[in-house]
Amino acid sequence: MDSLYAIKKSIKNYASGGNVLIVATLLAFIIANSPIADMYFSWWAQPISLQLGDFNLFSHNGHPMTVMEFINDALMAIFFFSIGLEIKREVLVGELTSIKQALLPIVAAIGGMVIPVLLFMYIGRGSDFLRGSAIPMATDIAFSLGVLAMLGKRVPISLKIFLTTLAVVDDIGGILVIAIFYSSHISVTYLFYAAGIFLILWLGGRAGINSKMFYFILGGVVWFLFLNSGIHPTIAGVLVAFCIPAKPVLATTRFISTIRDEIANFPQEQFHGDSDSSIMLSKDQINCLKSIESASDKVISPLQDLEDTLHPMINYLIIPLFAFANAGIVLSGIELSSLFTGISLAVFVGLLFGKFVGIFFSSWLIIKLKIVPMPTHSTWKSLAAVSVLGGIGFTVSLFIANLSFGNMGPEGIELLEHAKLGIVMGSLVSGILGYILLNLFLPKQQEVE
């Protein structure tokens, strides 16, 4: 029941955030091809600093970060921190608790990562853009769940759980790829210091520390150490998330008992006045209410509290800002025909066809072998339609594209622009086609959940 509530809440959050993401993406397109395009692109190259004396927190190997680097390396670390929280919750109490329960979306996600990469490598064999082979392996959870939410209760809850869990496993795959293939010039000294901070975080969790500031400050230190260690700093966000305690300080039964005792003993003062607006609480009453407030804070685990707190920031600020900064494609230097050649074609085919083939046929195989059952109230057609939605790779695909080509000079910039074209078109076609197929194959009446 808890996991079902989490799924419904996630769909609602991501659906709302997906709308903002669409607006940010369209705005980036428009501005990048407008008279103020130069201002738009030059802004992201401005240096940014948070300095105390000679120490600049936003520096990488002694050089200040640009606004673009701050978004991609700092703000996106918070995004990956939230993904880490979500993964930990799913492993402890969600759909990843039982391997048998999670086997279908896990196998589907693996197929949906492997096939697009193989297709990309086949199309790009002998080329200079194979470094970006991981670009089409991602599924954007905000966009895909947003499309699913447009169909309301017609979508069986089993398919919603399938797509949500698949996206989470996809995120795990993306995190591993970033950690393994996009790290270089490793500094053992910085990693040694980071390991010490991780130990403090772990001990703090074991000791029952539920202060968000404790984890925020030490997490920021770990981020800085990773930034300068050669390991991509977004990985720090994921690892710090795994250190956040999932167990509340105060048990629910004790919390209820505390509330009952405080309410029963709430001081009943005599007041004079015609309305409640004239009442001032006594010191004893204030202390009683503060005791209730303190107990309320302790009954929610730091993991749940942080995940819930970060959702609005992630969905309405960080991801839209990332899209606004990274989705600006200058169309004047790109012909539409380039979508059918080079890296644009490899990304487009990987997302639209590779994700579908990988997700659907992996699911088909494991269901036909009777290892797992078909999702409840689902059909092969509806499962195929949801598999098409897996081709919406937008956010993480853009992120991996930046990691692949962002530091390669003029040649890398050209490859990045064409990769973005493939990402946008592949995600757009996957989203539209997936919606049309779901609308066609799903029952017309609302599904009872």
Secondary structure, DSSP 4 states (H G I P E B T S, - for coil): -HHHHHHHHHHHHHHHHHHHHHHHHHHHHHHHTSTTHHHHHHHTTSEE--EETTEETTEETTEEEEHHHIIIIIIHHHHHHHHHHHHHHHHHHSTTSSHHHHHHHHHHHHHHHHHHHHHHHHHTTTSS-GGGTTGGG---HHHHHHHHHTTGGGS-HHHHHHHHHHHHHHHHHHHHHHHHHS--S--HHHHHHHHHHHHHHHHHHHTT---HHHHHHHHHHHHHHHHTTTS-HHHHHHHHHHHS--S-SS-HHHHHHHHHHHHHT-------SSSGGG----HHHHHHHHHHHHHHHHHS-HHHHHHHHHHHHIIIIIHHHHHHHH----GGG--GGGGGSHHHHHHHHIIIIIHHHHHHHHHHHHHHTTSSPPPTT--HHHHHHHHHHTT--HHHHHHHHHHHHTTSHHHHHHHHHHHHHHHHHHHHHHHHHHHHHHHHHS-SSPPP-
